Amino acid sequence: MPLNRLTLMPEGVGIDLPQGSPLTGIENKTSEPLIPFGCRSGACGACVVEVLAGSDALGETDPDEADFLEDLGWTEGNYRLACQCSLWDSATIRVVAS
């Protein structure tokens, strides 16, 4: 299975994940928490990230995810809930919620 690179900024840390892997899979690749996952179901907002490059690589935004991001005030820019994303190609993100 092909690997795709997820780069986390501003640290510049790159993690390779198999194509189609949920972003929660980075927890198995590193000993330190790079993204603060909370509920893992898109209901807490702990894992809001800004997509800096490769937004298409993270799959489509579900309407419930978009509504929740709007409720949280993340409407300007390209924001996602990392727990709701799967990596289909290379992407670069920045964690904005913690």
C-alpha positions as CSV (number, residue, x, y, z in Angstrom):
1,M,0.0,0.0,0.0
2,P,1.4,3.4,-0.9
3,L,2.5,5.8,1.8
4,N,1.5,9.5,1.9
5,R,3.2,12.2,3.9
6,L,1.4,14.3,6.5
7,T,3.5,17.3,7.5
8,L,2.7,19.2,10.7
9,M,3.7,22.8,11.0
10,P,5.4,24.8,12.3
11,E,7.5,22.0,13.6
12,G,8.0,20.5,10.1
13,V,7.5,17.0,11.4
14,G,6.6,14.5,8.6
15,I,4.7,11.3,9.3
16,D,4.1,8.7,6.6
17,L,0.8,6.9,6.7
18,P,-0.7,4.3,4.4
19,Q,-3.1,5.7,1.8
20,G,-6.6,6.1,3.2
21,S,-5.4,6.0,6.9
22,P,-7.3,8.2,9.4
23,L,-5.2,11.0,10.8
24,T,-5.7,9.4,14.2
25,G,-3.1,6.8,12.9
26,I,-0.3,9.2,13.7
27,E,-0.6,8.2,17.3
28,N,0.9,4.9,16.4
29,K,3.8,6.6,14.6
30,T,5.2,8.8,17.3
31,S,5.7,8.8,21.1
32,E,4.6,12.4,21.5
33,P,1.0,13.7,20.8
34,L,1.2,15.8,17.7
35,I,-2.5,16.4,17.3
36,P,-4.7,16.7,20.5
37,F,-7.3,14.1,19.8
38,G,-10.2,14.1,22.2
39,C,-13.5,12.3,21.4
40,R,-12.4,11.1,17.9
41,S,-16.0,11.4,16.8
42,G,-16.1,15.1,15.7
43,A,-17.9,16.4,18.7
44,C,-15.3,18.1,20.9
45,G,-13.2,20.3,18.7
46,A,-9.9,19.3,20.3
47,C,-8.3,18.4,17.0
48,V,-9.0,21.4,14.8
49,V,-6.3,21.9,12.2
50,E,-5.7,24.4,9.4
51,V,-4.9,22.8,6.1
52,L,-2.0,24.6,4.6
53,A,-1.6,22.4,1.5
54,G,-3.3,19.3,0.1
55,S,-6.9,19.9,1.2
56,D,-8.1,17.4,-1.4
57,A,-5.8,14.8,0.1
58,L,-7.9,14.7,3.4
59,G,-11.2,13.7,1.8
60,E,-14.4,15.7,1.6
61,T,-15.8,17.6,4.6
62,D,-18.9,16.1,5.9
63,P,-21.8,18.5,6.4
64,D,-21.9,17.7,10.2
65,E,-18.2,18.5,10.4
66,A,-18.7,21.8,8.5
67,D,-21.6,22.8,10.8
68,F,-19.6,22.0,13.9
69,L,-16.5,24.0,12.7
70,E,-18.9,26.9,12.0
71,D,-20.3,26.6,15.6
72,L,-16.7,26.7,16.9
73,G,-16.0,29.9,14.8
74,W,-13.6,28.3,12.4
75,T,-15.2,29.7,9.2
76,E,-12.5,31.8,7.7
77,G,-9.8,29.6,6.0
78,N,-9.4,25.9,5.4
79,Y,-10.1,24.2,8.8
80,R,-10.9,20.5,9.5
81,L,-11.4,18.2,12.4
82,A,-8.4,15.9,12.1
83,C,-10.3,13.0,13.6
84,Q,-12.7,13.2,10.6
85,C,-9.9,13.1,8.0
86,S,-8.2,10.3,6.1
87,L,-5.0,10.8,4.2
88,W,-5.3,10.0,0.5
89,D,-2.2,12.0,-0.7
90,S,0.4,14.3,0.9
91,A,-0.9,17.2,3.0
92,T,0.5,19.9,5.3
93,I,-1.5,21.0,8.4
94,R,-1.1,23.2,11.4
95,V,-2.8,22.4,14.7
96,V,-4.9,25.3,15.9
97,A,-6.9,23.9,18.8
98,S,-5.7,22.3,21.9
